Amino acid sequence: MKTFSRRTFLGMAGLTGAGLCLGLPVGARAAQALPVTETRVQMGTYVGITVAGVSAMQAEEALGRAFAEVARLEAVFSRFDGASPVSELNRAGRLPDAPAELVTLVDRARRYGSLTDGAFDITVQPVVDLFRRNGNPRGTMHVDEADLKAARELVGLAHLQSGSGRLGFDRSGMGITLDGIAKGHIADMASAVLTAHGVTDHIVNAGGDIMVRGMKAPGTAWRVAVASPNGGASYPETVRLTECAIATSGTSEVYFDARHQHHHLITPVAGRSPASTGSVSVIAPTVMEADALATALSVIPPQDALRLVASLPGRACCIFTRDGRRFTSSNWATFA
């Protein structure tokens, strides 16, 4: 949760100057509270929250409380904060008094690991560290096979023990990364804070992990633009959402070699970055689930990803390969 470019960013179409683009008569615009947007740098990215349908005073209070919740949870889940429980676990190999929120999130991560047959695995951190140590963003990266084998032996949720407020590894040198699930979970919690304070129409965008609640205006759904897998400012997909979430995992921005063959998305079992997938966007009931599924689907073949999503009612996905092919679940078009 440190780097600005870990996720392909999803643009929120039509949020700036929203009152001018709703197509409402002048009198209707004047009588209706306009959307209010605030953006802060948190979790190593831009977190933008837009609220609608409330007074400026109510919006200000709710936004402040939502951003405070983001900061509180970031301090629990970040592996970049040396004082966080995750950092302590990675250093010491055990956390006898783990915060309940961390234990719960680890258990949820374990569930997504099982759902995806191991494609989602928070214990992949030793391989990520190996790639980072050997990375050469302007040239070729070489990883010694013996070192890769040793790192792979430290990967596996079976070696992460949890329960009764404790977390621990049964192999020295293990580590976890919650990058593929924590940001989504935090976005969910920020949304819950807004709802608890009476702001039922809002959108939370945590660096491309997005929760949408209610409507942008009466009869107008929120529109979310999915950024190009190749980077840049193009948006090949736009979806209309309400009461659901979307997250995207992409390979174009966080990489360890000049040809982008090694990046932060890694197949846990093989310890390799997938060569074909460019980006995966997932629509799900929660941002946490969309985040975890997008991460997992990025490291398996597109057809396997589509089969998995088809087995999960209410979920949808859009996949772009690095050579320009596009795959979507059968229900993706319903959000267009």
MIMIDO-418173 format. One record per residue: residue in three letters; x, y, z of N, C-alpha, C, O in turn. Coordinates in pm, whole numbers, plus 50000, padded with zeros to 5 digits. Atoms other than C-alpha are relative to their C-alpha. Last residue first. Layout:
<recs>
ALAXYZXYZXYZXYZ
...
</recs>
This chain:
<recs>
ALA499544989750094477564990248032499015011649991499245021149916
PHE499534988349926476734971048350500425011449907500775022349953
THR501134994349925474564944848179500405012450079499545020050123
ALA500734990050080477364939747926498845006250076498405017250041
TRP499304987149996479524922448189499205010949928499175022349973
ASN500854989449945476944894648234500675013650004500085023250054
SER501234998650078478514868548003499125011550050498315016749974
SER501015009349953481954873848155498695003049928498505014049876
THR500914995349896484314893947941499094988650044498804979449966
PHE500905010649957487424886847736499085005850108499545013250195
ARG500954996249894489394912447537499084988250029498514982349937
ARG501265007649999492504906047326499165003950122499685007950226
GLY501184992750043495064934047294498704992249996497674998049960
ASP500004998750146498394915547302498695005749947498445005249826
ARG498974990550040498854922347674500085001749849500615011649799
THR498685006150008495554905647747501005010349950500635020849897
PHE499224995950117492504925047862501354992950005502034993050107
ILE498585003250005490024908748098500605005249870500055002949762
CYS499504996250132486584921148198501514998350002502195003650089
CYS498604996350022484784905748494500265003749855499534999749764
ALA499724998350143481384900548651501465004049983502085009150076
ARG498664995150031480074888848988500175001049849499534993649774
GLY499874985949968476424886349094501385005749976501615017550005
PRO501124991150037476394848449106500285014450044500805017050152
LEU500254991049887479854832049139498895009849962499175019749894
SER500495008149888480264801448915499635008550120499155003250221
ALA501335005250035480514823348603499404991850114498184990650123
VAL500964989149981483404841748771498594995249968497644999350036
LEU500134997449858485364809248802498955010850025498105009250113
ARG500755011049939484684799148444499795002550149498714999950202
LEU501414998550037485764833348317499154989050062498034991650106
ALA500554988649926489044831348509498525001749971497735004150063
ASP500195004849863489764796548373499395011150086498555008550172
GLN501165008950001489174810048022499724994250138498574992350175
PRO501304993250010491464839548089498804990750003497804993850068
PRO500444997950138494404817948206498615006349993497775003550078
ILE500475012550059495404823248572499535002849857499265014349824
VAL498895009650009497564850348732499554986449949500324976749955
SER498894994850080495324880648680501094989649978501914991149887
LEU500295002650141492264861648801501115004849909501215000549794
ALA499915014350032493754860449151499804997349852500544989449793
THR498625004549982494414897749181500164985549957501094982149883
ALA499234994050110491034906949035501464995850007502094993149905
LEU500265007550123489404882149274500785005649882501304998049801
ALA499395013349991491064897049581499804992149871500734985649823
ASP498544998649994490224932949486500674986349998501584984049918
ALA499584996050134486624925149384501525001049992502114996849893
GLU500115011650089486164906149710500455003449859501164995649796
MET499075010249955487494934549924499984987949907501034983049865
VAL498724996850062485604959949716501054989750040501924986249961
THR499114992149916482354943149811501305002849927501694995449836
PRO500764992849897479354930349612500865008850091500395019150139
ALA500415009149894481504922149308499235007950105499205020250100
ILE501134994049929482604937248976499494989850101499264978250065
VAL501035008649942486034925748862498955008550069499295017750145
SER500944992149920488534942648630498894990750047498364982949968
VAL501265006749969491524922848503499185009350088499655014050191
SER500764994949886494554937848333498724991950016498214986049921
GLY499664985949984497334929048092499295006450117499895013550196
THR501044991149950497284891048109500515014350016501595016650071
SER501034995750096499664872047882499055010650052498665019549976
ALA499504992850118503024866448050498905006349917499175015749842
PRO500655004750123501954857148401500405008649882500545020849894
SER501034990650044504564866748663499374994849871500094990649781
ARG499764992750125506374836548802498895010249977497765008450023
GLY499104989049970506694820349146500365008149876501465013549868
ALA498844999950090505244788049012501005010950034502175009949998
VAL499385013250008502864781049302501285000449917502304994949958
PRO499385004749876502064817149392500744986749988501834985350042
THR500665012849977501554830149037500634993650122501824990350118
ILE499175012050005502884865549069499154987650028498364987450122
LEU500975010950005501364899649007500754987049972501364985449867
HIS500465003049865503984925049119498954989050005498694983650113
HIS500764989349936505834924648789499434995150131499724983950174
HIS500075002949857508404904848592499315011950067499795023250060
GLN500255014449989508024904348214499904995550145499334985050174
HIS501195002449919507614942048203499654985150009498494981550023
ARG500995006050090510184944747921498704996550073497794990850013
ALA500384990650106512324969348119498914994549909498125002249854
ASP499075000250112512414948048433499445008549887498265011949886
PHE498635001249952510914948548783501034998849888502214997049914
TYR499245010650065507374960048716501455000650045501915010650101
VAL499055004549898504644980748872500744987949945500184977049936
GLU499344989049931502885000548597500994995950107501965003250130
SER499244990650082501634977948321500865009850078501765015950021
THR498575003450000500594946548507500875011049941502095009449935
GLY499314998250128497044955448604501494997950014502064999350122
SER498585003449986494604945448876500645001249863500134995749766
THR499195004250114491254963248867501424996850045502035004250122
ALA498554998649978488554967349130500724994649878500224985749809
ILE499155004150112484804972749112501455002250039501785012050106
ALA498614995650002482154974849382500694995349874500244986149807
CYS499035010650027478394972649423501395006149990501575018250008
GLU500015010449897475334992149532500904988249967500524976749986
THR500634995749876475075012049209499964988150094499654977050052
LEU500085008249880477185009448897499155006650108499095018850118
ARG500924992649912477305021248539499714991150120499274979750105
VAL501125007649943480315008148348499185009250090499695018950145
THR500704991949902482815024148110498794992250049498034986749969
GLU501255005049946485415004147920499425010250097500155016550174
PRO500715008450097488265013547686498654994850050497854990149969
TYR500905007949918489445042947900499134991449907498104996149859
SER501155005450071492465060647752499194990950092499734984650183
ALA501264993749958494715082547968498784994549928497705000449938
GLY500494988550075497945063047954498645004450048498154999950153
GLY499704987149940498605028248082499465011249914498705008949820
ASN498694995550045498694997147866500415013450060501415019350020
PRO498975008549939495854980548056501415004149959502385000050023
SER499355009050095493655010347959501064991650070501784996850155
ALA498824995050072491715025548246500584989349909500394977449930
VAL498895009349976488235013848342501185004249913501065005049791
ALA499235003050121485745042648354501204991350037501944994550130
VAL498605002849971483185043048636500704995949872500254986849803
ARG499275005750113479755058848599501474998550038502085007750093
TRP498604995850008477525064048904500654993249880500394981549852
ALA499015008649936473875057748832501385006349991501645014749906
THR498704999950069471455085948750501004991650077501394995150188
GLY500085006250131467755082248834501294999349924501314994849809
PRO501195008250021467945106849123499924994849856499875002649761
ALA501154990949994471555118949131498774991349978498904980249928
LYS499334987150015474885100949172498985011450008499275022150063
MET500014994050133472945071249302500775013150001500905019750104
GLY501064990950040473185047649596500165005149859500634998049770
ARG501255001249926476495032649699498995010349949499345021849921
VAL501064991050045479565026349486498744997150080498294985750089
MET501315003849949482785011249620498995010649961499245022649975
ILE501124990749994485965014749415498734993650056498324982850012
ASP500905009349932489444999949424498795008250044498905016950130
GLY500555009350099491155021749164499194988850059498564981249986
GLY499005003750100493485040449399499514989949899500284981549853
ALA498705001549935490955040149680501004994949898501284983049891
ASN499015004750097487845053549507501374999950068502005010350083
VAL498675000049938484865056849741500974994049900500794982649857
ILE499055008750068481545066049578501365001950066501825013150085
HIS498584996350000478565080649758500814990149918500334979349883
ASP499604998650140474795081449799501455004649995501755016250024
THR500295012650069473785067850142500355000449852500384989949787
VAL499634997050138475405095350348499844987249919500784979349908
GLY501124995350079473515091650675500305003649857499445009149787
HIS500234985749974476495089650906498975006049904498945018149883
ALA500394998649859476425051550918499725014550037498995017250132
THR501395004449987476465051450536499505001950143498375006250164
LEU500864990250067479645072050529498534996550016497705005050048
VAL500024988149915481305049450786499095010749940498305016950011
ALA500885003049888480325018550585499895011950096498825014650150
SER501384999150048481885033650274499024997650113497995004450123
ALA500254985750017485155038950461498575002349953497895011649998
MET500214994449867484965002650574499765015049994498955020350072
ASP501295004549948484474990050219499695006650134498575011150158
ALA501014992550075487395011250097498604996250045497735004850058
ILE500034986649942489504996250375498995008849928498315016849991
HIS500705000849871488574961250260499895013850064498845017350119
GLY501425001850026489574969549904499194999650128498125005750136
LYS500494987250052492904983650017498514999149969497765008549995
ALA500214990149893493464953050235499435013049948498545018850010
ILE501295001249932492884926449967499745011350098498585015150118
GLY501075004250090495644924449708498644998750066497704993650004
ASP500224990250106498194944949902498824996449911498175005449856
LEU501454998350011497814922750208499635009749889498515014749884
THR500374987150058501384910450183498495000349985497904991149928
ILE501284998250068502614882550406499925013949939500565023449987
GLY500564986749986506054870550506498675000749929498394992749840
MET501284997250065507984838450549499595014550021500155021650105
GLY499824992550124511674837650637498725002949926498745009649822
SER499244987749987511474810250900500185006849865500475000149765
ARG498725000650071508764784550838500705013650011500095024049986
ASP499295012049955505824777551072501284997649921501924987249934
PHE499515008150110504564813051044500674987550055501284987850162
GLY498615004350000502454829951309500334991549879499454985549817
LEU499555003050135499244847951390501454995750006502225000750088
ARG498575001850028497464849051724500204997349851499364991349785
GLY499284987449991494134862651844501474999149970502235008250003
SER499924995449862492694828451917500845012650015501595014150111
GLY501035004449908493464816351565500245005250139501395007250180
SER500824989349944495914818851281498954994050091498494982850071
GLN500905004449894498804798051149499235011950055499805022650077
LEU500404988349922500404805750815498954995750101497854991650064
HIS498914997049907502234775450673499745012650081500605016950159
ALA499965010649900499094761650508501065002550105501004997050215
LEU500844996449887498744795250338499964989350107499624992150222
GLY501055009849976501694786450118499195003650123499755004950233
VAL501344995750040504864803850007499004988950028499254977349996
LEU500534992049890508174798850188498595004849972498015012250053
GLU500235009149887509184770249959499465007450122499005001150218
ARG501275007150021508724794049667499684990850115498514988650147
ALA501094990749971511494816249803498654993249986497754995550067
ALA500024997749855513964787449817498865009350039498215007350142
LYS500495012249936513074776749464499905002050151498924997850214
LEU501445000450024513504812449341499394987850068498324988750127
ASP500634990049914516924814649505498495000049984497755001550082
ALA499905005149862517984781949345499355009850098498685005750193
GLU501035010249980516674793849009500034994450141498984991150197
ASP499385013249989518774825649026498934989750034498114991850124
VAL500225006149869516664855248922500614986149999500274977949915
HIS499635014149990517804877048634499804995350143500285001650237
MET499925005349865516124909848547500364985349995499774977649919
THR500485013749985516894926348216500174995450144501204997950207
GLY499285010550072517184964048178499364986550021498144985450037
ARG499514994750127515744997248285500744989549917501304992649813
PRO501084994150082513514984248565500455005349866499615007349777
ASN499244990650083516314961648696499015006549904498915002449789
GLY500634992150105514894940748978500955009449929501905014649988
ASN499315002750126516944915349169499495008649885499945007149771
ARG498554999549978516024927249518500774998549870501845004349854
ARG499624986149973512454935149410501525001250017502135010749969
PHE500094992250124511984901249248500495014250023501225019849941
LEU498935004950086513204883649563500025007849869501095012049823
ASP498744994349949510944905149781501194995849914502095003849889
VAL500024985750034507944896249564501305006550045501895014549972
VAL499694999350143508904859449595500015014549954500865018549874
PRO498585003250023509094862249976500405000449852501535004249820
GLN499074989149978505714880849976501484996349981502215004549927
VAL499104999250116503694852349822501105010650021501955012249933
THR498655003849957502154845350166501015000449885502124995449900
ILE499334988649938499014865350077501414996750048502155005650088
ASP499225004849885497904838349836500805011550058501735016649995
PHE499864988749908495274842649565500694994950125500184986050193
ALA499554988850084495794817449284500135012850082500945021550049
GLY498654995449971495644790049547500515011349915501645015749933
ASP499045011150010492634771249415501445004950013502335000149942
THR499264998650126490724803949366501044989049980501924990349895
LEU500944997950111488054797449631500714999949865500154995249766
SER500685012650026490654783149871499075001149879499024992149796
GLY498995009350049492844813849848499394986649964499734980649862
TYR499844997250142489754835349877501114991549940501074988349821
ARG501205004750070488964818250208500105002749850499704994249770
ARG499895014650011492524822850330498804994449924498944985049845
ALA499035002650106492254859850253500184985049980500324980349867
ARG500714997650126489104860950465500934997549881500514992049779
ASP500925011150020490984844650752499205001649871498944991849801
VAL499195011650039493804869750713499104988049975499314980549879
LEU499654998150140491234897950720500864988549949500714984349834
THR501185001850084489724884651042500345001449853499884993549770
VAL500305014350003493104880951209498824997149909498834987549832
LEU498985006550082493994916451110499744985149990499844979349882
GLU500254996650140490734930851240501014993549907500674989749795
ALA501095008250051491124912051568499735002849852499414993749777
PRO501304993149999494484928451627498924991349936499174984349838
ALA500384993950128497254902551671498655007150014497745001950077
ASP501154991649969498444896252025499565007649875499555019949872
PRO500855006449899500804866751976498755007950035497755002250077
LEU500694988449945502224879551646499004994750103497854991850070
ARG501145003049913504774855351509499425012950054500135022850070
GLY500535013150034507454854351242498824995850085498254985150063
ALA499835009549890509334882651411499514986049966499914976350031
ARG498684999749936509944905851119500204988350095501224981350090
ASN498995003550100506944896950900501415000050057502254992250013
LEU500135014250033504624896651201501084995849901501694985349918
GLU499515007549884505924930451319499934984949975500864977650008
SER498544999150002505454944950971500604992250116501624985550099
VAL499535008350112501874932150963501525000249993502144989849973
PRO500025014249963501204946151312500494990949888501134980749915
SER501285006850016502274980751191500084985550047501174979750049
ALA500655001949871505264999251339498694992249989498054989650091
GLY499225008849913507504995451034499364997250133499714987350199
ASP499894993149872504805010150810500704990550098500154980250136
PHE498994989650018505424995550465500195008550125501195015650137
ARG498705006249979503614962950537501135010049983502295006750004
SER498904996550090500374982250584501284992350035501654991350152
PHE499775009550109497424964350748501245002849915501654994049838
VAL500085014249962497014980051092500544991049890501274981549918
ALA499005002349896498155015851029500024985550047501014980950103
GLU498715000750068496145015550706501114996950100502044989550069
LEU499825013550051493095007250917501314998549924501924987749925
ARG499935009649889493315039051121500304985949950501164979050005
ALA498714998649932494135061150823500164989750111501234984050128
VAL498965004750092491175048150622501365000550068502124990950061
GLU500065014649998488905052850923501034993949906501644983749939
ALA499395004349874490045088950956499994984850012500954978950062
PHE498554999550020489255094150586500744995950128501814990050120
ALA499625010850092485695082250649501504999849978502114989149980
ARG500055012749927485285104250958500424988349910501084979049956
GLY498935000349901486425135350773500064986850075501144981550098
LEU498735002050070484195127550477501164999350098502044990850084
ALA499925014050042481165123350703501324997149929501924986649952
GLU499815008649883481755156650878500184985449959501064978650010
GLU498684997449941482305175950555500264990850119501354985150132
ALA498965005850085479325160050380501375001550063502164992150064
GLN500045014549980476995167950669501074993149918501694983549964
MET499545002849864478095204350662500024985050027500984979750083
ALA498554998449995477825206950283500544996650138501624990850149
SER499534986249985474315193150296501515000450005502174990350030
VAL499984995349862473505158650162500525014350005501065019449906
GLY501314999849936472415143549829499985004450144498975002550211
ALA501084992750068475835133349702498765000150087498584991550174
VAL501295002349935479185121849838498965008949932499285019649881
THR501044990650043482435118049646498704996250068498294984650066
ILE501355003249956485485101749803499065010949952499315022849974
GLY501004989850029488925101149645498634995450044498224984150014
VAL501315004649955491875081749782499025011449980499145021950043
TYR501024989849984495055088549588498684993550039498194984549970
THR500724997350125497775063149651499055011650023499015017350132
GLY499074998950111500375052749907499345002649867499935000149762
MET499665013450048497715040450148500935000549880500934991449798
GLN500005010149894496545076450182500304986549937500034984449819
VAL498995010350023496965107949971500034991050122500444995250231
ARG498824999549914493725127349998500984989249957500614979549891
THR498955009650031490845135749765501195002150093501625013450116
GLU498744997049932487575152749854500994988849969500634977049969
THR498885009350013484475154149636501195004950081501515016850081
VAL498794994149943481095170249706501104989549995500894978250038
PRO498965008949950478055161749494501225007850050501595018149994
LEU499075004750102475475189449463501004990350061501294991050180
ALA498614999249953472605192749707500924993949896500714982749851
GLN499405012949967469395196949507501455001850044502215009249981
ALA500705005749886467195227749494500664987350052500304982450158
ALA499904991149886469575247549274499384993950124499844996450235
ARG498635000249950470035218749033500125008650126500815004950220
ALA499795012749933466285214548999501394999250058501594993950167
GLY500714999949873465845251448924500214987250078500344987550200
VAL499294991549905468545250648658499324999950135500004999150237
PRO500334985950016466925220948484500705008250107501055003150213
LEU501154995449925468825188248524499685014649966500595022149930
GLY501124997650090471065172948257498755004550072497645002550022
LEU501095009049970473365157948516498815001949908497894993649907
CYS500135010250105476475173448365498874990250027498794979749963
LEU500164994250133476665206748543499744989549894499344992849782
GLY501284993050009476035193148892499755005549862498595007849825
ALA501115009150024478805168048842498675007249985497815003049908
GLY501064991550053481485194148799498724992249976498024994549878
THR499634986049988484065166948846498935008749934498535006249820
LEU500134995949861482345133448889500355014650019499735021550099
GLY501114991149972481585126648522499875004450144498815009550181
ALA500474990950105483745096248472498875008750052497955003950118
MET501424998349973485515081448775499455010349902499715022349917
GLY500504986349997488825069448644498535000250030497784991449988
LEU501304998950066490075035048742499535014450012499425019750123
PHE500994991249939493775034048823498735000449917498775001249794
THR500484991750111495795003748722498855008350053497875002950104
ARG501235003650070496984992949062499835008649876500175020449875
ARG500205014449987500434992949220498774995449923498754984249873
SER500345006350128501205027249074499754985050012499834977949912
PHE501144993750067501185050549373499534991849882498394993449839
THR499734994350132503455027449573498745005649936497664999849949
LYS499104988550001502965023149944500105006549865500065018849855
MET500824988050000500005000050000500865012650000500445023050049
</recs>
